Amino acid sequence: MRTPTLACVPEGPVAVPDAVRRLAGDDAVTPVWRNVLGGLTFRISGPAAGSGQEAERFVKWVTAGTSGLDLDGEAERLAWAGAYVTVPTVLERGRDATGTWLATRALPGRSAVDPVWVARPAAAARAVGAGLRALHDALPVADCPFTWGAAERSARLSAAGRRDLGEVPAIDRLVVCHGDACAPNTLIDDDGTWSGHVDLAALGIADRWADLAVASMSLGWNYGDGYEAEFFDAYGITPDAERIAFYRRLFQLD
């Protein structure tokens, strides 16, 4: 089962891989996130060339041999989605014997789980809902080369897992899903409007409830109970208990 609380800001010393040091040069390197599979994200900050202002980049790092984290696939999804929505621009990607990395340009806004927004959970939940609706409406299903459907995801499960999952509900609306629409992956401007999306490694075509179920569930992890109504209202949909339950089970089992 997936344990969301393991995705967090790293505590204590974090070894910076040589590839990340090389990408940073003389700029400062700060570890900012460790995901549930052990992948690390670093912020690189320093003066922008010729401007005298601070510039930020982010580098994802995955140790060699780690399964379930495909940075090459994420880079391809970012390149495709970037023609339609605000997502990070890929600056560089590579691999060596120790691991793989993906460097992207920083986007405006703060993560929806930045302390500023944790202190304003109702506003953050609305921004996450509005941002997800905008993403679903903007990305063209007919042109998307990636899939994330329930059938293919459930096929990866054990026989026991498929029994626990149950029958796949009828499709409500096919969209290009984010693939990990948890609250931290929406960015929010200081005025409370969403400003972009990050971490699109699983982006693909699926029923929109695959995203809606997980995004709404993540509100409880990050803000506490009581904010799903704001999320669904901002998205513009009435909660569907059957589909929510199914796609939350799938998320936990997948």
Protein Blocks (a to p, Z undefined) as FASTA:
>chain_A
ZZfklgccdedjddddfklmmmnmmaccddfbdcfkopacdddddddehklpacdddddd
ddehiahiafklmmmmmmmmmmmmccdddfbdcddfkbccddddddedjdfkbfklmmmm
mlmmmmmmmmmmmmmmmpcfklpcbdcbfklmmmmpcfklmmmnopadddfbdcddehia
cfklpccdfkopafbdehillgccddfklmmmmmmmmmmmmnoghilmmmmmmnopacdf
klmmmmmmmmmmZZ
